[in-house]
Amino acid sequence: MEKKCAVEMSGGRDWFFARVLKPPNLARVLHSPRSSDFRRTLISFVAVFTTGFLSSSSEVCILNFQGSSSPYTDTCPHLQSFCEILETILRKGLKQPVLGFKRKDYWHWLEQLPQQENHHSRTLLSMMIERTNSSEKVLTAQGRGRYFLRLALNGKLLAVAVQQLIRVPRLLECYDPITSILGNEEFSEPFFSMMLVVTEMNFSLDLQNSSFLDESWQLPVCQTYETVPCRELGMVLRYLDGRIFIIDVLPKSQAEVDEVVLVGDVIDEINGSSLRNACNGQAGTVLQKLKGKPLSFRLIRWKWHDGGMYKPLLPYLKVLREKIPSFQLQHEHRPKEENEERSLQGGSCTIYGT
């Protein structure tokens, strides 16, 4: 069905390239009062031309994404599918080394884009690449690629990155000219046009929420927990594969009184210091440096938006249950007596870690 559709549309392709994809015409229609209708039409058209790669369900996803309200945030229901489609395009036909060498991902060519040029957009692109490389929350090529894409969506620079790739033969050689989208001129041009459309869209994505991009495009629910210096904060921690899990909240402790922390949550940051890939005792070291100061914890919730478990945490929680048979996720805060005193105690703050 998709093949038939592409054949039927191919007669209009020459007109499409000659009239619509010319930069002056594209800019004019994008800024016209009916630009929203045009964006939807253009994306639909591009999806047809990349038939055999973008399925009809993918096309519907992009059209739905365009129909959402702007600016587009992490709460947009179509964002994850949109990013997954984009990532699939960037991986399609990517050449891999032989003899079992480490697999290549699209980040490996992104970080090689020309960076020492004076053009303003290229300077911004260079800054984004540097920011991605310096991020403490992503450790793999997959995670860095995803972080860069989110950064580029916010900064309206995806089209610039694709254009730079197309203009650098050395990098374009990363793609198979037959099986890829980016290495095939017939497909790369409409894809670049789609990126121009995306550049006109306003994104406001939370770039701090990046600690699980190595594993998944699905983002966790994050919450900030702020508290004052206290004698005993009362969180019992467990370090597992570079993540810090809260495995217990002590009764009548400050953490219990504040009613924010739940057993099973992950500590992602303390006062802006990332604890991704943390080693044993690192949280205590950070807290010692902050002794006597107000504390701000960025928590990754074990609960997702639908009330169920955040799926990328499943392997970790399985290991925790094996190591600590008594470990149970906390669904809600423990009830307190109505007259319970909520005095804040001054002094140092103690976290128990294991």
PyMOL commands that set and color helices and strands:
alter all, ss='L'
color gray80, all
select helices_A, chain A and resi 2-10+13-20+23-30+35-49+56-67+79-91+107-110+120-134+141-155+158-167+169-172+185-199+254-258+282-289+311-323
alter helices_A, ss='H'
color red, helices_A
select strands_A, chain A and resi 222-227+235-240+243-249+266-270+273-274+295-300+352-353
alter strands_A, ss='S'
color yellow, strands_A
deselect
rebuild
show_as cartoon
